[in-house]
Amino acid sequence: MEMELFSAAFFSALFAIILIDLVLAGDNALVIGLVARNLPKHLQRKVIFWGTFGAIAIRVVMTLMVVWILKVPGFMLAGGIALVWIAYKLLSPQSDAGAAHAAAAPAASFAGAIRTIVIADAVMGIDNVLGIGGAAHGSVLLIVLGLAISVPIVVWGSQLVIKLVDRYPSVILLGGAVLAWTGYSMIVREPLVTPWFAEHTSAKLLIAVLVFAIALAPWFTARLPAQLQALVVLLPAVMVWMLAFEVAASVWQVRVDYLLATTTGEYLLEGVRWLGWLPLAAGLLWLRERSTRRNRRLAGG
């Protein structure tokens, strides 16, 4: 049944759509702002304009195809992985250095910025489309209004992000964390793996650790002293090692609690769990030290 124009239900739905846009369109603004920061000032406005145009165009297409898109096996999983990759690239030291070479090759940098924005918008826009579509209750007018309202939010939000990043560079880390969280939520909501995650809930925490460790690693690696940089990989790796035993316990129905172990096999399993990571950590540190020495020799000629 078509919603009556300017009724209480109409305005209630419109208010819900505005809130959805403020929350979800903010992600698109964040991506556009973070990508545009790498370009010269005279190109930033162009990136914001075309990035916003691309975001809205993608949402229009998704609004028409959302039911079909959600039926594509692996779409949510692939989209989540793509967002983790985008977060990793945005937080890499090369991203901060991008502004230096952008002036020498502005066309390539501009095209690369638009490509990154379009990919991110394509995988992040699904939540916005689903939210607006659900709140609109089938009203074409409300869907159109929702898309129109998101335009100024994305444009102004992108400009605000650029200003904040210029003044507070740590905002980039926040942006990467938002992308990582969105990617994680898409991965665990993939219909192909949702039933498995429902049975093995500890696996969600393992995936979360992996996602955030991969996405945020470049930021911390670039800012920690050389002697501490190995911790960026080592600490998440130890956590993943421990959580992997929790996942294995739920899959194979074995006990991994040392205090409750009753058989020799269970005690051996616990020994591997608590001590097995030590040779792996030692091997990682040895490889890192060897790589560092080799790089120093190469740099010294």
C-alpha positions as CSV (number, residue, x, y, z in Angstrom):
1,M,0.0,0.0,0.0
2,E,1.4,3.4,-1.0
3,M,2.2,5.7,1.9
4,E,0.0,8.8,2.1
5,L,2.0,12.0,1.1
6,F,2.9,14.3,4.1
7,S,1.2,12.0,6.6
8,A,2.6,11.2,10.0
9,A,3.9,7.9,8.7
10,F,5.6,9.8,5.7
11,F,7.4,12.2,8.0
12,S,8.3,9.4,10.4
13,A,9.9,7.5,7.5
14,L,11.6,10.6,6.2
15,F,13.2,11.3,9.6
16,A,14.4,7.7,9.8
17,I,16.0,8.1,6.3
18,I,17.7,11.3,7.4
19,L,19.2,9.5,10.4
20,I,20.3,6.5,8.2
21,D,22.0,9.0,5.8
22,L,23.8,10.7,8.6
23,V,25.2,7.5,9.9
24,L,25.8,5.5,6.7
25,A,26.6,8.3,4.2
26,G,29.2,9.5,6.7
27,D,31.2,6.4,5.7
28,N,31.3,7.5,2.1
29,A,32.3,11.0,3.1
30,L,35.1,9.6,5.2
31,V,36.4,7.5,2.3
32,I,36.2,10.4,-0.2
33,G,37.9,12.8,2.3
34,L,40.7,10.4,3.1
35,V,41.4,9.7,-0.5
36,A,41.2,13.3,-1.6
37,R,43.7,14.4,1.1
38,N,46.5,12.9,-1.1
39,L,45.9,15.3,-4.0
40,P,46.8,18.9,-4.5
41,K,44.2,21.5,-3.4
42,H,43.1,22.2,-6.9
43,L,42.2,18.6,-7.5
44,Q,40.4,18.0,-4.2
45,R,37.2,19.7,-5.2
46,K,37.1,17.6,-8.4
47,V,37.6,14.4,-6.5
48,I,34.9,15.3,-4.0
49,F,32.5,16.2,-6.9
50,W,33.1,13.1,-9.0
51,G,33.4,10.9,-5.9
52,T,30.0,12.1,-4.7
53,F,28.6,11.7,-8.2
54,G,29.9,8.1,-8.3
55,A,28.5,7.3,-4.8
56,I,25.1,8.5,-5.7
57,A,25.1,6.8,-9.1
58,I,26.1,3.6,-7.5
59,R,23.3,3.9,-5.0
60,V,20.8,4.5,-7.7
61,V,21.9,1.3,-9.5
62,M,22.0,-0.7,-6.2
63,T,18.5,0.5,-5.3
64,L,17.2,-1.0,-8.6
65,M,19.3,-4.2,-8.3
66,V,19.6,-4.7,-4.5
67,V,17.5,-7.8,-4.3
68,W,19.6,-9.4,-7.1
69,I,22.9,-8.2,-5.7
70,L,22.2,-9.8,-2.3
71,K,21.5,-13.1,-4.0
72,V,25.0,-13.2,-5.5
73,P,27.0,-15.9,-3.6
74,G,30.0,-14.4,-1.8
75,F,29.1,-10.7,-2.5
76,M,29.3,-9.7,1.2
77,L,32.5,-11.7,1.8
78,A,34.2,-10.2,-1.3
79,G,33.0,-6.7,-0.4
80,G,34.3,-7.0,3.2
81,I,37.7,-8.2,2.0
82,A,37.8,-5.3,-0.5
83,L,37.2,-2.8,2.4
84,V,40.0,-4.3,4.5
85,W,42.3,-3.9,1.5
86,I,41.2,-0.3,1.0
87,A,41.8,0.5,4.7
88,Y,45.3,-1.0,4.5
89,K,46.1,1.1,1.4
90,L,44.8,4.3,3.0
91,L,46.9,3.8,6.1
92,S,50.0,2.8,4.3
93,P,53.0,5.2,4.4
94,Q,52.7,5.5,0.6
95,S,49.3,7.1,1.0
96,D,50.8,10.0,3.0
97,A,53.6,10.3,0.5
98,G,51.1,10.4,-2.3
99,A,50.7,14.1,-2.1
100,A,54.3,14.5,-3.0
101,H,54.2,12.7,-6.3
102,A,50.6,13.8,-7.1
103,A,51.8,17.1,-8.5
104,A,54.1,15.3,-10.9
105,A,51.4,13.0,-12.1
106,P,48.0,14.6,-11.2
107,A,46.0,12.8,-13.9
108,A,47.1,9.3,-12.7
109,S,46.6,10.3,-9.0
110,F,43.1,11.7,-9.8
111,A,42.1,8.6,-11.6
112,G,43.5,6.4,-8.8
113,A,41.5,8.4,-6.2
114,I,38.3,8.1,-8.2
115,R,38.9,4.3,-8.7
116,T,39.4,3.8,-4.9
117,I,36.3,5.8,-4.0
118,V,34.1,3.9,-6.5
119,I,35.2,0.5,-5.2
120,A,34.7,1.6,-1.6
121,D,31.3,3.1,-2.4
122,A,30.2,0.0,-4.3
123,V,30.7,-2.3,-1.3
124,M,29.7,0.2,1.4
125,G,26.6,1.5,-0.4
126,I,24.7,-1.7,0.1
127,D,24.0,-0.9,3.8
128,N,22.7,2.5,2.9
129,V,20.5,1.2,0.1
130,L,19.0,-1.5,2.4
131,G,18.5,1.0,5.2
132,I,16.7,3.6,3.0
133,G,14.8,0.9,1.2
134,G,13.5,-0.5,4.4
135,A,12.6,2.8,5.9
136,A,10.8,4.0,2.8
137,H,8.4,1.0,2.8
138,G,8.2,1.0,-1.0
139,S,7.7,4.7,-1.4
140,V,9.6,5.8,-4.6
141,L,9.4,9.5,-3.4
142,L,11.1,8.7,-0.1
143,I,13.8,6.6,-1.8
144,V,14.5,9.6,-4.1
145,L,14.5,12.0,-1.2
146,G,16.9,9.7,0.7
147,L,19.4,9.7,-2.2
148,A,19.1,13.5,-2.6
149,I,19.6,14.1,1.2
150,S,22.8,12.0,1.1
151,V,24.4,14.3,-1.5
152,P,25.1,17.3,0.8
153,I,26.1,15.0,3.6
154,V,28.8,13.4,1.5
155,V,30.0,16.7,0.0
156,W,30.2,18.6,3.3
157,G,31.4,15.6,5.2
158,S,34.3,15.0,2.7
159,Q,35.4,18.6,3.0
160,L,35.2,18.4,6.8
161,V,37.3,15.2,6.8
162,I,40.0,16.9,4.7
163,K,40.2,19.8,7.2
164,L,40.3,17.5,10.2
165,V,43.1,15.3,8.6
166,D,45.1,18.4,7.9
167,R,44.8,19.5,11.5
168,Y,44.6,16.1,13.3
169,P,46.4,13.4,11.2
170,S,45.2,10.7,13.6
171,V,41.7,11.0,12.0
172,I,43.2,8.8,9.3
173,L,43.5,6.0,11.8
174,L,39.8,6.5,12.8
175,G,38.9,6.3,9.1
176,G,40.8,3.0,8.7
177,A,39.1,1.6,11.8
178,V,35.7,2.5,10.4
179,L,36.5,0.8,7.1
180,A,37.9,-2.3,8.9
181,W,34.8,-2.6,11.1
182,T,32.5,-2.3,8.1
183,G,34.5,-4.9,6.3
184,Y,34.4,-7.3,9.3
185,S,30.6,-6.9,9.6
186,M,30.2,-7.7,5.9
187,I,32.4,-10.8,6.2
188,V,30.5,-12.3,9.1
189,R,27.1,-11.5,7.6
190,E,27.9,-13.4,4.3
191,P,25.1,-15.9,3.9
192,L,27.5,-18.6,2.8
193,V,29.3,-18.6,6.2
194,T,26.6,-17.2,8.6
195,P,25.4,-20.6,9.7
196,W,29.0,-21.7,10.4
197,F,29.7,-18.5,12.5
198,A,26.5,-19.1,14.4
199,E,27.8,-22.5,15.5
200,H,31.4,-21.3,16.2
201,T,31.0,-17.9,17.7
202,S,34.7,-17.7,18.8
203,A,35.6,-17.6,15.1
204,K,34.1,-14.1,14.9
205,L,36.7,-12.8,17.3
206,L,39.5,-14.4,15.4
207,I,38.2,-12.8,12.2
208,A,38.0,-9.4,13.9
209,V,41.6,-9.7,15.2
210,L,42.8,-10.6,11.7
211,V,40.8,-7.8,10.0
212,F,42.0,-5.0,12.3
213,A,45.6,-6.3,12.5
214,I,45.8,-6.3,8.7
215,A,44.0,-3.0,8.2
216,L,45.7,-0.9,10.9
217,A,49.2,-2.5,10.7
218,P,50.7,0.1,8.3
219,W,49.8,3.0,10.6
220,F,51.5,1.6,13.7
221,T,54.5,0.2,11.7
222,A,55.3,3.6,10.3
223,R,55.1,5.3,13.8
224,L,56.7,2.8,16.2
225,P,60.5,2.7,16.8
226,A,62.3,0.1,14.7
227,Q,62.9,-2.2,17.7
228,L,59.1,-2.3,18.4
229,Q,57.8,-2.7,14.9
230,A,57.8,-6.5,15.1
231,L,55.0,-6.2,17.8
232,V,52.6,-5.0,15.1
233,V,52.7,-8.6,13.7
234,L,53.7,-10.6,16.7
235,L,50.9,-9.5,19.1
236,P,48.0,-10.2,16.7
237,A,49.7,-13.4,15.6
238,V,49.8,-14.7,19.2
239,M,46.2,-13.7,19.8
240,V,45.2,-15.5,16.5
241,W,47.1,-18.6,17.7
242,M,45.2,-18.7,21.0
243,L,41.9,-18.1,19.4
244,A,42.5,-20.7,16.7
245,F,42.5,-23.3,19.5
246,E,39.1,-22.0,20.7
247,V,37.7,-22.4,17.2
248,A,39.3,-25.8,16.8
249,A,37.7,-26.9,20.1
250,S,34.2,-25.9,18.9
251,V,34.8,-27.6,15.5
252,W,36.3,-30.9,16.8
253,Q,34.5,-30.9,20.2
254,V,37.6,-31.1,22.2
255,R,38.5,-29.5,25.5
256,V,41.2,-26.7,25.6
257,D,41.0,-25.7,29.2
258,Y,44.2,-26.8,31.0
259,L,42.4,-27.0,34.4
260,L,39.8,-29.3,33.0
261,A,42.1,-31.6,31.0
262,T,41.8,-35.3,31.9
263,T,43.8,-37.2,29.3
264,T,47.3,-37.1,28.0
265,G,46.2,-35.9,24.7
266,E,44.4,-32.9,26.2
267,Y,47.4,-32.0,28.3
268,L,49.6,-32.2,25.1
269,L,47.1,-30.0,23.2
270,E,47.3,-27.4,26.0
271,G,51.1,-27.6,26.0
272,V,51.1,-26.8,22.3
273,R,48.5,-24.0,22.8
274,W,50.5,-22.2,25.4
275,L,54.1,-22.9,24.3
276,G,53.8,-23.6,20.6
277,W,53.8,-19.9,19.7
278,L,57.3,-19.4,21.2
279,P,59.3,-21.0,18.3
280,L,57.0,-19.3,15.8
281,A,57.7,-15.9,17.4
282,A,61.4,-16.6,17.6
283,G,61.4,-17.5,13.9
284,L,59.6,-14.3,13.0
285,L,62.0,-12.2,15.0
286,W,65.0,-14.0,13.4
287,L,63.6,-13.5,9.9
288,R,62.9,-9.8,10.6
289,E,66.5,-9.3,11.9
290,R,68.0,-11.0,9.0
291,S,65.9,-8.9,6.5
292,T,66.9,-5.7,8.3
293,R,70.6,-6.6,8.1
294,R,70.3,-7.5,4.4
295,N,68.6,-4.1,3.7
296,R,71.3,-2.3,5.6
297,R,74.0,-4.0,3.5
298,L,72.2,-3.2,0.3
299,A,71.7,0.4,1.4
300,G,75.4,0.7,2.2
301,G,76.4,-0.5,-1.2
